[in-house]
Amino acid sequence: MSESFLPRAIKAKILREKHEQLPRIMTDNDIDCWLIFVRETSTTPDSSMNFVVGSEVVAQSAFIFYLRAGQLFKTAIVGNFDADTERGKGLWDEVIPYELGIDPLLRNKLHDINPKQIALNYSTDDYSCDGLTHGMYLVLTKIAPEFVSRFVSAQPIINAIRSNKSETELGIIKEACRITEEINDQITSTLAIGQRETDIQARFHQEVSKRGLGFSWQREQNPAIDAGVGKDFGHVLPQDHYLTTQGHTLHNDFGIKIHGYCSDLQRMWFFGKESELPHELRHAMDVVLEAIQRAAKAIKPGLQGYEVDKVAREYIIEQGYEEYKHGLGHQVGIMAHDGGGMLGPLWPRYGNSPRQIIEEGQVFTIEPNVKTKNHGMVSMEEMVVVTATGCEFLVEPRKDFIYIYSD
């Protein structure tokens, strides 16, 4: 985590902000108890802990959030060697250490709370909400068999706590986007005809490493670099045999990680003057940019994600292109693909994600593409945050290709 280290003071601030969100989230979803049950999280992490615990544990540990008369109470039951760490955070109403085993302490605490429901971190729809291992679930059913009938999925809580960005989180993501654009502009000055995809990617890697940053997804595919006319875009490895060419395009899909939070933007270059741009590329880029703007204007709290995807998808089809073969946008946070609801079509591969309600504070990509007949694919990707009445772009959206030529 050294490249994407989250400073202690910032982490503490985010944890407090997230704890402040929990009473509303749990009340809105009619859940009075949320239990995170984990062990050896350095090997088997539960990503929800990033937002409400903020550290790893070794022994079996239970982090319990529960409501009484609308007030949130928080208990950490941990191995004795983790207890001082949890006490030092100042987050918990009580920290209960154990030496021999967690079973009686956890069972007694659940009886004391006597919740209507116990939300656990499992989900059939969303990988970001599926942190409870099957083994730990079986352990829990043996510790407290009398509560099994009250177990429910914590997906509504995790989706909200993960996706509704706090002020501090949003500030970091905006900074990640700003730096991403800064690096794109810096690399632009080095681009020329005849360069290999692998060499271009290496320059991005050097710049990211020099700045002490991390990558939003695996380094080998970040940024994705596409210089070949016949190459379909995607998270693919750059190739030595694809070269930048006069009269053709260069595409990247690039994201960095700073303080544990990600960016994810796509940009395109054209090797030639704007006056030399083929009409086919001109039309394709105009359609992609308009699709982004139409989707952004459509986004607002209360809509389902598929409704926004439909706006862009139908516009692109109306313009004579085949529909793009993926969702319009995903959420971004501590991961580039951060789970939760998405802006996507109602395809079986996406499960229930496109039907989830868009909420204020969520950060989405908008990334349509079109495929031309003679000049390959054209794609752009922007990031937006949902506001009370719509959305705002996190950096100024690009309005065209970036043109590379010498006078």
VEXDREN-2710 file (C-alpha; in Angstrom, 1 decimal):
% VEXDREN-2710
k/r/px/py/pz
1/MET/0.0/0.0/0.0
2/SER/3.0/2.3/0.0
3/GLU/2.2/3.9/-3.3
4/SER/-1.4/4.6/-2.3
5/PHE/-0.9/5.2/1.4
6/LEU/-3.7/7.0/3.2
7/PRO/-2.2/9.3/5.9
8/ARG/-3.4/8.5/9.4
9/ALA/-5.0/11.9/9.9
10/ILE/-7.0/11.7/6.7
11/LYS/-8.0/8.1/7.3
12/ALA/-9.3/9.0/10.8
13/LYS/-11.3/11.9/9.3
14/ILE/-12.9/9.6/6.7
15/LEU/-13.7/7.0/9.3
16/ARG/-15.5/9.6/11.5
17/GLU/-17.4/10.9/8.4
18/LYS/-18.5/7.3/7.6
19/HIS/-19.6/6.6/11.1
20/GLU/-21.7/9.8/11.0
21/GLN/-23.5/8.5/7.9
22/LEU/-24.4/5.1/9.4
23/PRO/-27.5/6.1/11.5
24/ARG/-29.3/7.5/8.5
25/ILE/-28.2/4.6/6.2
26/MET/-29.3/1.9/8.7
27/THR/-32.6/3.7/9.5
28/ASP/-33.4/4.2/5.8
29/ASN/-32.9/0.5/5.2
30/ASP/-34.7/-0.6/8.4
31/ILE/-31.7/-2.5/9.7
32/ASP/-30.9/-2.2/13.4
33/CYS/-27.7/-4.2/13.5
34/TRP/-24.7/-4.6/11.2
35/LEU/-22.1/-7.2/12.1
36/ILE/-18.7/-7.4/10.3
37/PHE/-17.2/-10.8/11.2
38/VAL/-13.6/-11.4/10.0
39/ARG/-10.2/-12.9/10.7
40/GLU/-6.7/-12.6/9.2
41/THR/-7.8/-9.7/7.0
42/SER/-4.3/-9.2/5.5
43/THR/-4.9/-12.5/3.7
44/THR/-8.7/-12.4/3.4
45/PRO/-9.8/-8.8/3.5
46/ASP/-13.4/-7.5/3.8
47/SER/-13.3/-4.2/1.8
48/SER/-16.1/-2.7/3.9
49/MET/-13.5/-2.4/6.8
50/ASN/-11.8/0.3/4.8
51/PHE/-14.6/2.6/5.6
52/VAL/-15.7/1.9/9.2
53/VAL/-12.7/0.0/10.8
54/GLY/-9.6/1.2/9.0
55/SER/-7.1/-1.4/10.1
56/GLU/-6.4/-5.1/9.8
57/VAL/-7.0/-7.8/12.4
58/VAL/-5.5/-11.2/13.1
59/ALA/-7.9/-13.2/15.3
60/GLN/-11.6/-13.6/14.8
61/SER/-13.1/-10.2/15.3
62/ALA/-16.6/-8.8/15.4
63/PHE/-17.4/-5.1/14.7
64/ILE/-21.0/-4.4/15.6
65/PHE/-23.0/-1.3/14.8
66/TYR/-26.5/-1.2/16.2
67/LEU/-29.3/1.3/16.7
68/ARG/-31.3/2.0/19.9
69/ALA/-34.0/4.7/19.7
70/GLY/-32.3/6.0/16.6
71/GLN/-28.9/6.4/18.3
72/LEU/-25.9/4.5/16.9
73/PHE/-23.8/2.3/19.3
74/LYS/-20.5/0.7/18.2
75/THR/-18.8/-2.4/19.7
76/ALA/-15.5/-4.0/18.7
77/ILE/-14.8/-7.6/20.0
78/VAL/-11.2/-8.4/19.1
79/GLY/-8.3/-10.5/20.1
80/ASN/-6.3/-9.1/23.1
81/PHE/-3.4/-8.1/20.8
82/ASP/-5.7/-6.0/18.6
83/ALA/-7.5/-4.2/21.4
84/ASP/-5.1/-1.4/22.0
85/THR/-5.2/-0.5/18.3
86/GLU/-9.0/-0.3/18.4
87/ARG/-9.1/1.7/21.6
88/GLY/-6.6/4.2/20.2
89/LYS/-8.9/5.1/17.3
90/GLY/-11.5/6.6/19.6
91/LEU/-14.3/5.2/17.3
92/TRP/-15.9/2.6/19.6
93/ASP/-18.3/2.9/22.5
94/GLU/-16.7/-0.3/23.8
95/VAL/-13.8/-2.5/22.9
96/ILE/-14.0/-6.0/24.3
97/PRO/-10.8/-8.0/24.2
98/TYR/-10.6/-11.8/24.5
99/GLU/-7.8/-14.3/25.0
100/LEU/-9.3/-17.8/24.7
101/GLY/-12.1/-17.4/22.2
102/ILE/-14.7/-14.9/20.9
103/ASP/-17.7/-17.3/21.1
104/PRO/-19.3/-16.4/24.5
105/LEU/-18.6/-12.6/24.2
106/LEU/-20.2/-12.4/20.8
107/ARG/-23.1/-14.5/21.7
108/ASN/-23.8/-12.5/24.9
109/LYS/-23.5/-9.2/23.0
110/LEU/-26.0/-10.3/20.4
111/HIS/-28.4/-11.3/23.2
112/ASP/-27.9/-8.0/24.9
113/ILE/-28.7/-6.1/21.6
114/ASN/-31.5/-8.5/20.6
115/PRO/-31.8/-7.0/17.1
116/LYS/-34.7/-7.5/14.8
117/GLN/-32.2/-8.2/12.0
118/ILE/-28.4/-8.9/11.8
119/ALA/-27.0/-7.6/8.5
120/LEU/-24.0/-9.7/7.3
121/ASN/-21.5/-9.0/4.5
122/TYR/-22.8/-11.4/1.9
123/SER/-24.4/-10.7/-1.5
124/THR/-25.2/-12.7/-4.7
125/ASP/-25.3/-9.5/-6.8
126/ASP/-22.4/-7.3/-5.7
127/TYR/-18.8/-8.4/-5.1
128/SER/-18.0/-5.4/-3.0
129/CYS/-20.6/-6.5/-0.4
130/ASP/-19.5/-10.2/-0.3
131/GLY/-16.7/-10.0/2.3
132/LEU/-18.0/-12.6/4.8
133/THR/-16.3/-15.9/3.9
134/HIS/-18.3/-19.1/3.9
135/GLY/-16.1/-20.5/6.7
136/MET/-16.8/-17.5/8.9
137/TYR/-20.5/-17.7/8.2
138/LEU/-20.5/-21.3/9.4
139/VAL/-18.6/-20.3/12.5
140/LEU/-21.2/-17.6/13.2
141/THR/-24.1/-20.1/12.8
142/LYS/-22.4/-22.3/15.5
143/ILE/-21.8/-19.3/17.8
144/ALA/-25.3/-18.0/17.7
145/PRO/-27.6/-20.5/16.0
146/GLU/-30.7/-18.8/17.6
147/PHE/-30.0/-15.7/15.5
148/VAL/-29.7/-17.4/12.1
149/SER/-33.3/-16.6/11.1
150/ARG/-32.5/-12.9/11.6
151/PHE/-29.5/-12.9/9.2
152/VAL/-30.0/-10.6/6.2
153/SER/-27.6/-9.2/3.6
154/ALA/-25.7/-6.0/4.5
155/GLN/-25.6/-5.0/0.8
156/PRO/-27.8/-1.9/1.2
157/ILE/-25.6/-0.6/4.0
158/ILE/-22.3/-1.4/2.3
159/ASN/-23.5/0.1/-1.0
160/ALA/-24.4/3.3/0.7
161/ILE/-21.4/3.6/3.0
162/ARG/-19.0/2.8/0.1
163/SER/-20.7/4.9/-2.7
164/ASN/-22.0/8.0/-0.9
165/LYS/-18.7/9.9/-0.9
166/SER/-17.9/12.0/2.1
167/GLU/-16.4/15.5/1.7
168/THR/-12.9/14.2/2.3
169/GLU/-13.2/11.3/0.0
170/LEU/-14.5/13.4/-2.8
171/GLY/-11.7/15.9/-2.4
172/ILE/-9.1/13.1/-2.8
173/ILE/-10.9/11.7/-5.9
174/LYS/-10.9/15.2/-7.5
175/GLU/-7.2/15.4/-6.8
176/ALA/-6.7/12.0/-8.4
177/CYS/-8.5/13.2/-11.6
178/ARG/-6.5/16.5/-11.7
179/ILE/-3.2/14.6/-11.5
180/THR/-4.4/12.1/-14.1
181/GLU/-5.0/15.0/-16.5
182/GLU/-1.7/16.6/-15.6
183/ILE/0.1/13.4/-16.5
184/ASN/-1.9/13.0/-19.7
185/ASP/-0.9/16.6/-20.7
186/GLN/2.8/15.9/-19.8
187/ILE/3.0/12.8/-21.9
188/THR/1.3/14.6/-24.8
189/SER/4.4/16.7/-25.2
190/THR/6.4/13.5/-25.8
191/LEU/4.2/11.9/-28.4
192/ALA/5.3/11.5/-32.0
193/ILE/4.7/9.3/-35.0
194/GLY/6.3/5.8/-35.0
195/GLN/6.2/5.2/-31.2
196/ARG/5.3/1.7/-29.9
197/GLU/2.4/1.2/-27.5
198/THR/4.7/-0.4/-25.0
199/ASP/7.1/2.6/-25.0
200/ILE/4.2/5.0/-24.4
201/GLN/2.9/3.0/-21.5
202/ALA/6.4/2.9/-20.0
203/ARG/6.5/6.7/-20.0
204/PHE/3.3/6.8/-18.0
205/HIS/4.7/4.2/-15.6
206/GLN/7.8/6.3/-15.0
207/GLU/5.7/9.4/-14.3
208/VAL/3.4/7.6/-11.9
209/SER/6.4/6.1/-10.1
210/LYS/8.3/9.3/-9.9
211/ARG/5.3/11.0/-8.2
212/GLY/4.9/8.1/-5.7
213/LEU/1.4/7.3/-6.9
214/GLY/-0.4/4.0/-7.3
215/PHE/-2.5/2.5/-10.2
216/SER/-6.3/2.3/-10.2
217/TRP/-6.0/-1.2/-11.6
218/GLN/-3.2/-3.7/-12.4
219/ARG/-0.1/-1.9/-13.6
220/GLU/0.4/-4.1/-16.7
221/GLN/-2.9/-2.9/-18.2
222/ASN/-2.8/0.7/-16.9
223/PRO/-2.9/2.7/-18.9
224/ALA/-4.4/0.7/-21.7
225/ILE/-2.7/2.1/-24.9
226/ASP/-4.3/1.6/-28.3
227/ALA/-2.6/2.8/-31.4
228/GLY/-3.8/0.2/-33.9
229/VAL/-6.7/0.9/-36.3
230/GLY/-8.0/-2.6/-36.0
231/LYS/-7.6/-2.9/-32.3
232/ASP/-10.7/-3.1/-30.1
233/PHE/-10.3/-1.1/-26.9
234/GLY/-10.3/-2.7/-23.5
235/HIS/-8.2/-3.5/-20.5
236/VAL/-5.5/-5.2/-22.7
237/LEU/-1.8/-5.2/-22.7
238/PRO/0.0/-2.8/-25.0
239/GLN/1.8/-4.4/-28.0
240/ASP/5.2/-3.7/-29.6
241/HIS/3.8/-4.1/-33.1
242/TYR/1.2/-1.4/-32.9
243/LEU/2.7/2.1/-33.7
244/THR/1.4/5.6/-33.7
245/THR/0.7/6.5/-37.3
246/GLN/0.2/9.8/-39.2
247/GLY/-3.5/10.3/-39.8
248/HIS/-4.6/7.8/-37.1
249/THR/-5.5/7.9/-33.5
250/LEU/-4.1/7.0/-30.1
251/HIS/-6.3/6.1/-27.2
252/ASN/-5.6/5.5/-23.5
253/ASP/-7.6/4.4/-20.5
254/PHE/-5.7/5.7/-17.5
255/GLY/-6.2/5.9/-13.7
256/ILE/-4.0/6.6/-10.8
257/LYS/-4.5/6.0/-7.1
258/ILE/-3.6/8.6/-4.4
259/HIS/-4.3/8.2/-0.7
260/GLY/-6.1/5.1/-1.5
261/TYR/-8.7/6.6/-4.0
262/CYS/-8.8/6.2/-7.8
263/SER/-9.4/8.0/-11.0
264/ASP/-10.4/6.5/-14.3
265/LEU/-10.3/8.6/-17.5
266/GLN/-10.0/8.0/-21.2
267/ARG/-8.5/10.3/-23.7
268/MET/-7.7/10.3/-27.5
269/TRP/-5.1/11.8/-29.7
270/PHE/-5.0/12.3/-33.5
271/PHE/-1.7/12.5/-35.3
272/GLY/-2.3/15.4/-37.7
273/LYS/-4.0/18.8/-37.7
274/GLU/-7.6/19.3/-36.9
275/SER/-8.2/20.2/-40.6
276/GLU/-6.8/16.8/-41.6
277/LEU/-9.2/14.8/-39.4
278/PRO/-11.3/12.4/-41.5
279/HIS/-15.0/13.1/-41.5
280/GLU/-15.7/9.7/-40.1
281/LEU/-13.6/10.4/-37.0
282/ARG/-15.1/13.8/-36.7
283/HIS/-18.6/12.5/-36.6
284/ALA/-17.7/9.6/-34.3
285/MET/-16.1/11.9/-31.7
286/ASP/-19.0/14.4/-31.9
287/VAL/-21.4/11.5/-31.2
288/VAL/-19.4/10.2/-28.3
289/LEU/-19.1/13.7/-26.7
290/GLU/-22.8/14.4/-27.2
291/ALA/-23.7/11.0/-25.6
292/ILE/-21.6/11.9/-22.6
293/GLN/-23.3/15.3/-22.2
294/ARG/-26.8/13.7/-22.6
295/ALA/-26.1/11.1/-20.0
296/ALA/-24.7/13.8/-17.6
297/LYS/-27.8/15.9/-18.1
298/ALA/-30.0/12.9/-17.4
299/ILE/-28.3/11.8/-14.1
300/LYS/-30.1/12.8/-10.9
301/PRO/-30.9/11.2/-7.6
302/GLY/-33.8/8.7/-7.7
303/LEU/-33.3/7.4/-11.2
304/GLN/-32.2/3.8/-11.8
305/GLY/-28.8/3.3/-13.5
306/TYR/-30.2/1.7/-16.6
307/GLU/-32.3/4.8/-17.3
308/VAL/-29.2/6.8/-17.8
309/ASP/-27.4/4.2/-19.8
310/LYS/-30.5/4.1/-22.1
311/VAL/-30.2/7.8/-22.9
312/ALA/-26.6/7.4/-24.3
313/ARG/-27.2/4.0/-25.8
314/GLU/-30.2/5.0/-27.8
315/TYR/-28.6/8.2/-29.0
316/ILE/-25.6/6.3/-30.4
317/ILE/-27.8/3.8/-32.1
318/GLU/-29.9/6.6/-33.6
319/GLN/-26.7/8.0/-35.1
320/GLY/-26.1/4.8/-37.0
321/TYR/-23.6/3.0/-34.8
322/GLU/-23.9/-0.4/-33.2
323/GLU/-24.4/-0.2/-29.4
324/TYR/-21.4/-0.4/-27.2
325/LYS/-20.8/-3.8/-25.6
326/HIS/-20.6/-2.8/-22.0
327/GLY/-22.2/-0.6/-19.4
328/LEU/-22.1/3.2/-19.7
329/GLY/-20.5/3.8/-16.4
330/HIS/-19.4/2.3/-13.0
331/GLN/-18.7/3.7/-9.6
332/VAL/-15.2/4.8/-8.6
333/GLY/-13.8/5.0/-5.1
334/ILE/-11.1/2.9/-3.5
335/MET/-11.2/0.8/-6.6
336/ALA/-11.7/1.9/-10.2
337/HIS/-14.6/-0.6/-10.4
338/ASP/-16.0/0.0/-7.0
339/GLY/-19.1/-2.1/-7.0
340/GLY/-22.6/-0.9/-6.1
341/GLY/-25.1/0.4/-8.6
342/MET/-24.0/1.1/-12.2
343/LEU/-25.1/2.9/-15.3
344/GLY/-25.7/-0.1/-17.4
345/PRO/-28.2/-2.0/-19.5
346/LEU/-30.5/-4.7/-18.1
347/TRP/-28.3/-7.6/-19.2
348/PRO/-28.0/-10.8/-17.1
349/ARG/-24.3/-10.2/-16.7
350/TYR/-24.9/-7.2/-14.6
351/GLY/-27.5/-8.7/-12.3
352/ASN/-29.5/-6.1/-10.2
353/SER/-26.8/-3.4/-10.4
354/PRO/-28.4/-1.3/-13.2
355/ARG/-31.6/-1.2/-11.2
356/GLN/-30.1/0.3/-8.1
357/ILE/-31.1/3.9/-7.3
358/ILE/-28.7/6.7/-8.1
359/GLU/-27.9/8.7/-4.9
360/GLU/-26.3/12.0/-4.1
361/GLY/-22.5/11.7/-3.5
362/GLN/-22.0/8.8/-5.8
363/VAL/-19.1/9.0/-8.3
364/PHE/-19.6/7.5/-11.8
365/THR/-17.7/7.2/-15.0
366/ILE/-19.4/8.0/-18.3
367/GLU/-17.7/6.0/-21.0
368/PRO/-19.5/5.4/-24.3
369/ASN/-17.7/4.4/-27.5
370/VAL/-18.5/3.9/-31.1
371/LYS/-16.8/1.8/-33.8
372/THR/-16.1/3.4/-37.2
373/LYS/-15.8/1.5/-40.5
374/ASN/-12.3/2.6/-41.5
375/HIS/-10.7/4.3/-38.5
376/GLY/-11.2/2.0/-35.5
377/MET/-12.9/2.8/-32.3
378/VAL/-13.5/6.2/-30.7
379/SER/-14.0/6.4/-26.9
380/MET/-13.9/9.0/-24.1
381/GLU/-14.4/8.6/-20.4
382/GLU/-15.3/11.3/-17.9
383/MET/-16.0/11.1/-14.1
384/VAL/-19.0/12.8/-12.4
385/VAL/-20.3/13.2/-8.9
386/VAL/-24.0/13.1/-8.3
387/THR/-25.4/16.2/-6.7
388/ALA/-28.8/17.0/-5.2
389/THR/-30.2/18.1/-8.6
390/GLY/-27.9/16.4/-11.2
391/CYS/-24.2/15.9/-11.5
392/GLU/-20.9/17.7/-11.8
393/PHE/-17.8/16.7/-13.8
394/LEU/-14.8/16.1/-11.6
395/VAL/-12.5/17.7/-14.2
396/GLU/-13.3/19.8/-17.2
397/PRO/-14.5/17.3/-19.8
398/ARG/-12.5/17.1/-23.0
399/LYS/-14.2/18.5/-26.1
400/ASP/-12.2/16.9/-28.8
401/PHE/-9.2/14.8/-29.8
402/ILE/-5.8/16.1/-28.8
403/TYR/-3.9/16.9/-32.0
404/ILE/-0.3/16.0/-32.5
405/TYR/1.6/17.7/-35.3
406/SER/4.6/19.7/-36.1
407/ASP/4.5/23.0/-38.0
END
